[in-house]
């Protein structure tokens, strides 16, 4: 087997910067989760943080494993080959694969828990793949199992991101859009720097480590500034779609032009079609949501008027059957649970109540601590009877 470029000295420098940024991102997301009041949003942000932790470990193990391949250092570039790899390299590479797949575990578990899934199929699938990576031969893992598994899990991961955006309020939706873009650039790096593609010998240096830094910065950006500012305009979502689909199209063109491997081209094409469809549905959803949101505000005070009395039975039903105390609908996806009495509210109802009185209907506990509580006052209409001062004329009678 011929020697291929494993990395350059500057690659290691850029990857080191990206690793530091990833660690900062982890700290920032854990801090963001701590500040979240909504338990569902807290779980999601924590899941993001753990995902970045596992990807950081993957990055470290993968690049460390290359030092245990036979090779030579010429002109600031390390050349090596994958023939007869050492046992240390095999287990470091397997460890990197395990952590890259493990990055999905907590996130998928959180996502399925939010959707009230009784059987966590995606979580179990990730665990099964990790077990197979441990026990299957390295060549089988590197050439067959890992590319297929990572592609399937990657598509499903991106689908969950889009699904969360449709159920999230503006702040979390905006953050997730940045994570989608950032993680896509990170995945491009992880794919091209993996042994599966490295052994082909066509992976350029510098470009993909630079993409890793850019992707990491995008993932970290929601913790630095408020990205929801950009999502107030539908133009942002068009730009988001163009960047996401465009990046995938460029990746497909590169594979067709320089890497003649039909499996990789098909995988890239699947992602391109997937992003195109998801972005179309997302933009249509947001445009419809905005139009309905404007009309919905008209009758919001009538719909969310607090009843004179909330019975114990209504509170018990809300907690046991997980239905919204206000609209009586099934609570699925992102929701709010009262910290005092445990009553359930869907996000639409909880947001409206915060704007109206900011207190739980069942126990009057403050919902949003950053806003004042407005005690509910029953509005009574005063009926005014106007009496004219001028006496009415008596009708004339005929004699």
C-alpha positions as CSV (number, residue, x, y, z in Angstrom):
1,X,0.0,0.0,0.0
2,X,1.3,3.4,-0.9
3,X,1.9,6.2,1.6
4,X,-0.8,8.8,1.9
5,X,-0.8,12.2,3.6
6,X,-2.0,11.9,7.1
7,X,-1.6,15.5,8.2
8,X,0.6,18.5,8.1
9,X,2.2,20.5,10.9
10,X,-0.3,23.3,10.2
11,X,-3.2,20.8,10.3
12,X,-2.3,19.9,13.8
13,X,-2.1,23.6,14.8
14,X,-5.6,24.2,13.3
15,X,-7.1,21.1,14.9
16,X,-5.6,22.2,18.2
17,X,-7.4,25.5,17.9
18,X,-10.7,23.7,17.0
19,X,-10.3,21.4,20.0
20,X,-9.9,24.4,22.4
21,X,-13.0,26.0,20.8
22,X,-15.0,22.8,21.2
23,X,-14.1,22.7,24.9
24,X,-15.1,26.4,25.3
25,X,-18.4,25.5,23.5
26,X,-19.1,22.7,25.9
27,X,-18.5,25.0,28.9
28,X,-20.7,27.7,27.3
29,X,-23.6,25.2,26.6
30,X,-23.5,23.8,30.2
31,X,-23.7,27.4,31.4
32,X,-26.6,28.2,29.1
33,X,-28.4,25.1,30.3
34,X,-28.0,26.2,33.9
35,X,-29.7,29.5,33.1
36,X,-32.6,27.9,31.4
37,X,-35.9,27.9,33.4
38,X,-37.8,25.5,31.2
39,X,-36.8,21.9,32.1
40,X,-37.3,20.7,28.5
41,X,-35.0,23.4,27.0
42,X,-32.5,22.7,29.8
43,X,-32.4,19.0,28.7
44,X,-32.0,19.9,25.1
45,X,-29.1,22.3,25.7
46,X,-27.4,19.8,28.0
47,X,-27.7,17.2,25.2
48,X,-26.0,19.6,22.9
49,X,-23.2,20.0,25.4
50,X,-22.6,16.3,25.8
51,X,-22.6,15.8,22.0
52,X,-19.8,18.3,21.7
53,X,-17.9,16.6,24.6
54,X,-17.9,13.2,22.7
55,X,-16.9,14.9,19.5
56,X,-14.0,16.5,21.2
57,X,-12.8,13.1,22.5
58,X,-13.3,11.7,19.0
59,X,-11.1,14.4,17.6
60,X,-8.3,13.9,20.0
61,X,-8.3,10.0,19.7
62,X,-8.4,10.1,15.9
63,X,-5.5,12.4,15.5
64,X,-3.5,10.6,18.2
65,X,-4.1,7.3,16.4
66,X,-2.3,8.5,13.3
67,X,1.0,8.8,15.2
68,X,0.9,5.0,15.6
69,X,0.9,4.3,11.9
70,X,4.1,3.6,10.1
71,X,5.2,6.6,8.2
72,X,7.7,9.4,7.6
73,X,7.9,13.1,8.2
74,X,8.9,15.1,5.0
75,X,8.6,18.8,4.5
76,X,6.3,19.4,7.5
77,X,3.9,16.7,6.2
78,X,3.5,13.3,7.8
79,X,3.1,10.5,5.3
80,X,1.9,7.0,6.4
81,X,0.0,3.9,5.3
82,X,-2.7,1.8,6.8
83,X,-1.0,-1.5,6.0
84,X,-0.4,-3.8,9.1
85,X,-1.6,-1.2,11.7
86,X,-0.4,-1.6,15.2
87,X,-2.7,-2.8,18.0
88,X,-2.5,0.6,19.7
89,X,-3.6,2.3,16.5
90,X,-6.5,-0.1,16.1
91,X,-7.9,0.5,19.6
92,X,-7.3,4.3,19.4
93,X,-9.2,4.4,16.1
94,X,-12.0,2.2,17.4
95,X,-12.2,4.4,20.5
96,X,-12.5,7.4,18.2
97,X,-15.4,5.7,16.3
98,X,-17.1,4.7,19.6
99,X,-17.0,8.3,20.9
100,X,-18.2,9.7,17.6
101,X,-21.3,7.4,17.7
102,X,-21.7,7.9,21.5
103,X,-22.2,11.6,20.7
104,X,-25.7,10.7,19.6
105,X,-26.7,8.7,22.7
106,X,-27.8,11.4,25.2
107,X,-29.2,13.6,22.5
108,X,-31.4,10.9,21.0
109,X,-32.5,9.8,24.5
110,X,-33.5,13.4,25.3
111,X,-35.2,13.9,22.0
112,X,-37.2,10.6,22.4
113,X,-38.1,11.5,26.0
114,X,-39.4,14.9,24.9
115,X,-41.7,13.1,22.4
116,X,-42.8,10.7,25.1
117,X,-41.5,7.7,23.2
118,X,-42.0,4.5,25.2
119,X,-39.4,2.6,23.3
120,X,-36.2,4.5,22.6
121,X,-35.4,2.9,19.3
122,X,-32.7,5.4,18.2
123,X,-31.0,5.3,21.6
124,X,-30.9,1.5,21.5
125,X,-29.6,1.5,17.9
126,X,-26.7,3.7,18.9
127,X,-25.8,1.4,21.8
128,X,-26.0,-1.6,19.4
129,X,-23.7,0.1,16.9
130,X,-21.1,0.8,19.7
131,X,-21.2,-2.9,20.7
132,X,-20.6,-3.9,17.1
133,X,-17.7,-1.5,16.8
134,X,-16.1,-3.1,19.9
135,X,-16.3,-6.7,18.8
136,X,-16.2,-6.6,15.0
137,X,-12.8,-6.7,13.1
138,X,-11.3,-3.3,12.5
139,X,-11.3,-3.5,8.7
140,X,-15.0,-4.4,8.7
141,X,-15.8,-1.5,11.1
142,X,-13.7,1.0,9.1
143,X,-14.9,0.1,5.6
144,X,-18.5,-1.0,6.1
145,X,-20.1,-0.5,9.5
146,X,-18.9,3.0,10.4
147,X,-19.7,4.8,7.1
148,X,-23.2,3.3,6.9
149,X,-24.0,3.8,10.6
150,X,-22.7,7.3,10.7
151,X,-24.7,8.3,7.6
152,X,-28.0,6.9,8.9
153,X,-27.5,8.4,12.3
154,X,-26.4,11.7,10.8
155,X,-29.5,12.0,8.6
156,X,-31.7,11.2,11.6
157,X,-29.8,13.7,13.8
158,X,-30.4,16.5,11.3
159,X,-34.1,15.5,11.0
160,X,-34.5,15.8,14.8
161,X,-32.8,19.3,14.6
162,X,-35.4,20.4,12.0
163,X,-38.2,18.8,14.1
164,X,-37.1,20.7,17.2
165,X,-37.0,24.0,15.3
166,X,-40.6,23.6,14.4
167,X,-41.6,23.1,18.1
168,X,-39.3,25.6,19.6
169,X,-39.6,29.2,20.6
170,X,-37.5,31.8,18.7
171,X,-34.4,31.6,20.9
172,X,-34.0,27.8,20.8
173,X,-35.0,27.7,17.1
174,X,-32.3,30.2,16.2
175,X,-29.6,28.4,18.3
176,X,-30.5,25.1,16.6
177,X,-30.2,26.7,13.1
178,X,-26.6,27.7,13.9
179,X,-25.9,24.2,15.3
180,X,-27.2,22.6,12.1
181,X,-24.9,24.8,10.0
182,X,-21.9,24.3,12.3
183,X,-22.4,20.6,12.7
184,X,-22.6,20.1,9.0
185,X,-19.2,21.7,8.5
186,X,-17.8,19.7,11.4
187,X,-19.1,16.5,9.9
188,X,-17.4,17.3,6.6
189,X,-14.1,17.5,8.4
190,X,-14.8,14.3,10.4
191,X,-15.6,12.4,7.2
192,X,-12.7,13.6,5.2
193,X,-10.2,13.2,8.0
194,X,-11.4,9.7,8.9
195,X,-9.2,6.7,8.0
196,X,-11.9,5.5,5.5
197,X,-11.2,8.5,3.3
198,X,-7.6,9.1,4.3
199,X,-6.5,5.8,2.9
200,X,-7.7,6.9,-0.6
201,X,-4.9,9.4,-0.6
202,X,-6.9,12.3,-2.1
203,X,-7.8,14.3,1.0
204,X,-6.3,17.8,0.8
205,X,-4.6,19.4,3.9
206,X,-5.6,22.7,5.6
207,X,-9.0,23.0,4.0
208,X,-10.9,20.6,6.2
209,X,-9.3,21.7,9.5
210,X,-10.3,25.2,8.6
211,X,-13.9,24.0,8.1
212,X,-13.7,22.4,11.5
213,X,-12.8,25.7,13.1
214,X,-15.6,27.5,11.2
215,X,-18.2,24.9,12.1
216,X,-17.1,24.9,15.8
217,X,-17.4,28.7,15.9
218,X,-21.0,28.5,14.4
219,X,-22.0,26.0,17.1
220,X,-20.5,28.2,19.8
221,X,-22.0,31.4,18.5
222,X,-25.5,31.1,20.1
223,X,-23.8,31.3,23.5
224,X,-21.9,34.5,22.6
225,X,-24.6,36.6,20.9
226,X,-28.3,36.4,20.4
227,X,-28.9,34.7,17.1
228,X,-32.7,35.0,17.4
229,X,-32.2,38.6,16.2
230,X,-31.6,37.2,12.7
231,X,-34.6,34.8,12.8
232,X,-37.1,37.6,13.0
233,X,-37.0,37.9,9.2
234,X,-38.0,35.1,6.8
235,X,-35.0,36.2,4.7
236,X,-32.7,34.6,7.3
237,X,-34.3,31.2,6.7
238,X,-33.8,31.6,3.0
239,X,-30.1,32.4,3.6
240,X,-29.8,29.5,6.1
241,X,-31.2,27.1,3.4
242,X,-29.0,28.4,0.7
243,X,-25.8,28.0,2.8
244,X,-26.8,24.5,4.0
245,X,-27.8,23.2,0.6
246,X,-25.0,25.0,-1.2
247,X,-22.3,23.5,1.1
248,X,-23.7,20.0,0.5
249,X,-23.8,20.7,-3.3
250,X,-20.2,21.8,-3.3
251,X,-19.3,18.6,-1.3
252,X,-21.1,16.5,-3.9
253,X,-19.2,18.3,-6.8
254,X,-15.9,17.7,-5.1
255,X,-16.6,14.0,-4.6
256,X,-17.6,13.6,-8.2
257,X,-14.6,15.5,-9.5
258,X,-11.8,14.2,-7.3
259,X,-12.9,11.1,-5.4
260,X,-14.2,8.5,-7.8
261,X,-16.1,6.4,-5.2
262,X,-19.8,5.7,-5.9
263,X,-20.7,4.9,-2.3
264,X,-19.6,8.4,-1.1
265,X,-21.3,10.1,-4.0
266,X,-24.6,8.4,-3.2
267,X,-24.3,9.3,0.5
268,X,-23.6,12.9,-0.4
269,X,-26.6,12.9,-2.8
270,X,-28.9,11.6,-0.1
271,X,-27.9,14.4,2.2
272,X,-28.4,17.0,-0.6
273,X,-31.9,15.8,-1.3
274,X,-32.7,15.5,2.4
275,X,-31.6,19.1,3.2
276,X,-33.5,20.4,0.2
277,X,-36.8,18.7,1.3
278,X,-36.3,19.7,5.0
279,X,-35.6,23.3,4.2
280,X,-38.6,23.6,1.9
281,X,-40.9,22.2,4.7
282,X,-39.3,24.4,7.3
283,X,-39.7,27.6,5.3
284,X,-43.3,26.8,4.5
285,X,-43.9,26.0,8.2
286,X,-42.4,29.3,9.4
287,X,-44.3,31.4,6.8
288,X,-47.5,29.7,7.8
289,X,-46.7,30.1,11.5
290,X,-46.0,33.9,11.1
291,X,-49.3,34.4,9.2
292,X,-51.3,32.5,11.7
293,X,-49.5,34.1,14.6
294,X,-50.6,37.5,13.6
295,X,-54.2,36.4,13.4
296,X,-54.0,34.3,16.5
297,X,-53.0,37.3,18.7
298,X,-56.4,38.9,18.1
299,X,-58.4,36.4,20.2
300,X,-55.6,35.4,22.6
301,X,-57.0,37.2,25.7
302,X,-60.4,35.6,25.2
303,X,-58.9,32.1,24.7
304,X,-56.6,32.2,27.7
305,X,-59.0,33.8,30.2
306,X,-58.4,32.1,33.5
307,X,-61.5,30.3,34.8
308,X,-62.9,31.2,38.2
309,X,-61.8,27.9,39.7
310,X,-59.4,25.1,38.8
311,X,-60.4,21.8,40.4
312,X,-58.1,19.2,41.9
313,X,-59.4,16.8,39.3
314,X,-58.3,19.0,36.4
315,X,-54.8,19.3,37.9
316,X,-54.6,15.5,38.5
317,X,-55.7,14.8,34.9
318,X,-53.1,17.3,33.6
319,X,-50.3,15.6,35.5
320,X,-51.3,12.0,34.9
321,X,-52.4,12.2,31.2
322,X,-49.9,15.0,30.4
323,X,-52.5,17.3,28.9
324,X,-52.3,21.1,28.9
325,X,-54.2,22.7,31.8
326,X,-55.3,25.5,29.5
327,X,-56.3,24.1,26.1
328,X,-56.7,20.5,27.3
329,X,-54.6,19.3,24.3
330,X,-52.0,16.5,24.5
331,X,-48.7,17.9,25.6
332,X,-46.0,16.7,23.1
333,X,-42.6,18.1,22.3
334,X,-41.4,21.1,24.2
335,X,-43.6,22.0,27.2
336,X,-43.6,23.7,30.5
337,X,-44.2,21.9,33.9
338,X,-45.0,24.0,36.9
339,X,-42.2,23.6,39.5
340,X,-44.7,23.7,42.4
341,X,-47.8,21.7,41.5
342,X,-46.6,19.8,38.4
343,X,-49.3,20.9,36.1
344,X,-48.6,20.7,32.4
345,X,-48.7,23.5,29.8
346,X,-48.0,23.4,26.1
347,X,-45.5,26.0,25.0
348,X,-48.2,28.2,23.2
349,X,-50.3,28.3,26.3
350,X,-47.4,28.9,28.7
351,X,-46.2,31.8,26.6
352,X,-49.6,33.4,26.5
353,X,-50.0,33.0,30.2
354,X,-46.6,34.6,30.8
355,X,-47.7,37.6,28.7
356,X,-51.0,37.9,30.5
357,X,-50.4,37.2,34.3
358,X,-47.2,35.1,34.6
359,X,-48.6,32.8,37.2
360,X,-49.7,29.1,37.2
361,X,-53.4,28.7,37.0
362,X,-53.4,26.0,39.6
363,X,-51.1,27.3,42.3
364,X,-50.3,30.9,41.3
365,X,-46.5,30.1,41.1
366,X,-44.5,32.6,39.1
367,X,-43.7,31.0,35.7
368,X,-41.0,33.4,34.3
369,X,-38.9,34.8,37.1
370,X,-37.5,37.5,34.8
371,X,-41.0,39.1,34.4
372,X,-43.4,40.5,37.0
373,X,-46.5,38.6,38.2
374,X,-49.8,40.3,37.1
375,X,-52.6,39.2,39.4
376,X,-55.6,38.0,37.5
377,X,-58.5,40.4,37.8
378,X,-61.9,39.6,36.6
379,X,-63.1,42.2,34.1
380,X,-66.6,43.3,34.8
381,X,-68.4,45.5,32.3
382,X,-70.2,48.5,33.7
383,X,-73.5,49.0,32.1
384,X,-74.4,52.6,31.8
385,X,-77.9,53.8,31.3
386,X,-78.2,57.2,29.9
387,X,-81.3,59.2,30.8
388,X,-82.0,62.1,28.6
389,X,-82.7,65.3,30.4
390,X,-85.4,66.5,28.0
391,X,-88.8,65.0,28.7
392,X,-90.3,63.1,26.0
393,X,-93.3,64.7,24.2
394,X,-96.6,63.1,24.8
395,X,-98.3,62.0,21.7
396,X,-101.2,64.1,20.5
397,X,-104.6,62.6,20.8
398,X,-107.4,63.3,18.4
399,X,-110.4,65.0,19.9
